[in-house]
Structures are given as structure tokens and as C-alpha cells.
Amino acid sequence: MNLLECLVALAISMALLNPLLKTSADLLAKQVQHEKTQALISEAERAFELIGRAIRMAGYRNINSSQQPTKNASKNTYLDVQKKTGYRGSDAIVIRHELSNGIDLDCIGNVLSKDRTKNQLAYQGFLVDRQAGIPKGVKVNGGSLVCQSLDREGRKQNTTLMNGVNSLLIEELNSSMQSAELGQKLYKVELQMTDGVALNIRLERTFSTRNLP
């Protein structure tokens, strides 16, 4: 086989292999995108679980509590949605409740105790902030979902739960007459997740309060 025949054979081989290589590369890219998507959805589900649990606890009062309800207390005292106060116009939510006789956990799984309350009310907040430690002008994959709680001195402390959150939107829905009479409210919580490149996923869940006065 001379040089010309070798070159022709090589060209034919490349022509046959190129489609296979391109298909393999496409499959690999789709697999990576699928794994990124599943990771973002998993993170969002964890956030929904924490926010939903807090909403259900809003306004809880221990039957054995010696504290009398404040005259000026309102539903906003126990659950307050703050519109467009965070990263890229994200909403924030603040929730207060008394401690139960069992084990109460904050949004990062730490046990809540009486010294982590203010006026006998535990505090939990969720907001989206710009990722800490990232210089301005540097491209980031969304903001950080931040959980707020009280330390043992009664001061607010922030803990980053996850990154990749483009926005958090919270909307109060019109609940049924029966739910309204029971003091229950419905809230739609929407998370927009991103990998900072090509993926932008919008997910939402609806949660109902159980303990508002």
C-alpha cells in the first residue's frame, strides 16, 4: 500500500467515524445536562421542604404557654412576606412561632431552644442574596438561598443553604371560605434555579398555614 492509498483509507475512516464521534459527544453533553437538571431539582425540593415546614409552623402557640397574645399582634407578626427585597427582585418570608413540647428544628436542622427565641417566639426567615465572596463583575450561577434564625443571644444569623437560585417568589393565594374561617392561608412558592450557563428551571409548590390566629 502506497502513501496515496493510505491517505484515501484514512479519509474514508474519518468520514465513517465522524458521525459516531459526534453522536457520542452529543449523548455525553445531554447526560451532563440531565445530571445538572436533576441536581438543581433536588436542591429546590429540599428548599421547598424547609420553607413549607416553616409556613405550616407559622403562628403556632404552645397550649402550655404562659405568654398572653399581644394586643397588636396580627397575622403579619407570625408570617410576613416581603416583596422584591432580595437578589434580582426576589421575595423574602419571615415566620415566627412558639416552641412545641417536642423537638423543634430550624431551617438547617439545629434544635431550637428557648434561648434562641425572642419574646418566646422562634424566628425563621428565607431570602435570596448575592453569593458571598464573589467579586463584582464575576459571572455567578444565580444567588444564594439564605436561612435566617436567632442565635443564643437573640441575634439574627444567616446561613447559606444553597446556590444556583435565580429568584424566590412568594404569592398569597385566595383560599376557600372554609380555610379563611379557620385562619388558614395558602401561599405559592416559586423557585427559579440556574446553573449560570444554559439551564433555567422554574418550579413551584403551594403550602397552607395551620396555626395562624
Residue pairs with C-beta under 8 A, 6 or more apart in sequence:
1 9
33 198
33 199
36 195
36 199
37 199
37 201
40 164
40 193
40 194
40 195
40 199
40 201
41 193
41 201
41 203
43 162
43 164
43 193
44 191
44 193
44 201
44 203
46 161
46 162
47 126
47 145
47 161
47 162
47 165
47 191
48 189
48 191
48 203
48 205
50 107
50 126
50 147
50 161
51 93
51 126
51 189
51 207
52 189
52 205
52 207
54 93
54 95
54 107
54 124
54 126
55 79
55 93
55 95
55 187
55 189
55 207
55 208
55 209
56 207
56 208
56 209
56 210
56 211
57 95
57 97
57 104
57 124
57 210
57 211
58 78
58 79
58 95
58 96
58 97
58 209
58 211
58 212
59 75
59 78
59 79
59 96
59 97
59 183
59 209
59 211
59 212
59 213
60 97
60 98
60 100
60 210
60 211
61 69
61 97
61 98
61 211
61 213
62 98
62 99
62 100
62 101
64 101
65 98
65 120
67 98
67 119
67 120
69 213
70 77
73 213
75 183
75 185
75 212
75 213
77 96
78 95
78 96
78 97
78 121
78 211
78 212
78 213
79 93
79 94
79 95
79 96
79 185
79 209
79 212
80 93
80 94
80 95
81 91
81 92
81 93
81 170
81 172
81 187
82 91
82 92
82 93
82 94
82 127
83 91
84 90
84 91
85 91
85 92
85 127
86 92
86 127
86 128
86 129
86 143
86 168
87 128
87 129
87 130
87 143
87 144
87 165
87 167
88 128
88 143
88 166
88 167
89 167
90 127
90 128
90 143
90 165
90 167
90 168
90 169
91 168
91 169
91 170
92 125
92 126
92 127
92 128
92 168
93 125
93 126
93 127
93 170
94 123
94 124
94 125
94 148
95 123
95 124
95 125
96 121
96 122
96 123
96 124
97 121
97 122
97 211
98 117
98 120
98 121
98 122
99 112
99 113
99 114
99 117
99 120
99 122
103 111
104 111
104 112
104 122
105 111
105 112
106 112
106 116
106 122
106 124
106 147
106 149
107 124
107 126
107 147
107 149
107 159
107 161
108 147
108 149
108 159
108 161
110 149
112 122
112 149
113 152
114 120
115 152
115 154
116 122
116 149
116 150
116 151
116 152
116 154
117 123
117 150
117 154
118 150
118 154
122 149
122 150
123 148
123 149
123 150
123 156
124 147
124 148
124 149
125 147
125 148
125 149
125 156
126 145
126 146
126 147
126 148
126 168
127 145
127 146
127 148
127 168
128 143
128 144
128 145
128 146
128 165
128 167
128 168
129 143
129 144
129 146
129 158
130 140
130 143
130 144
131 140
131 142
131 143
131 144
131 163
132 144
132 160
134 140
139 196
140 163
140 196
141 163
141 164
141 194
141 195
141 196
141 197
142 163
142 164
142 165
142 166
142 193
142 194
142 196
143 163
143 165
143 166
143 167
144 160
144 161
144 162
144 163
144 165
145 160
145 161
145 162
145 163
145 165
145 168
146 158
146 159
146 160
146 161
147 158
147 159
147 160
147 161
148 156
148 157
148 158
148 159
149 156
149 157
149 159
150 156
150 157
151 157
164 193
164 194
164 195
164 196
165 191
165 192
165 193
165 194
166 192
166 193
166 194
166 200
167 190
167 191
167 192
168 189
168 190
168 191
169 189
169 190
169 192
170 187
170 188
170 189
170 190
171 187
171 188
171 190
172 185
172 186
172 187
173 185
173 186
173 187
173 188
173 206
174 186
175 184
175 185
175 186
175 208
179 185
179 186
179 208
183 209
183 212
183 213
184 208
184 209
184 210
184 212
185 208
185 209
185 212
186 206
186 207
186 208
186 209
187 206
187 207
187 208
187 209
188 204
188 205
188 206
189 204
189 205
189 206
189 207
190 202
190 203
190 204
191 202
191 203
191 204
192 200
192 201
192 202
192 203
193 199
193 200
193 201
193 202
193 203
194 200
194 201
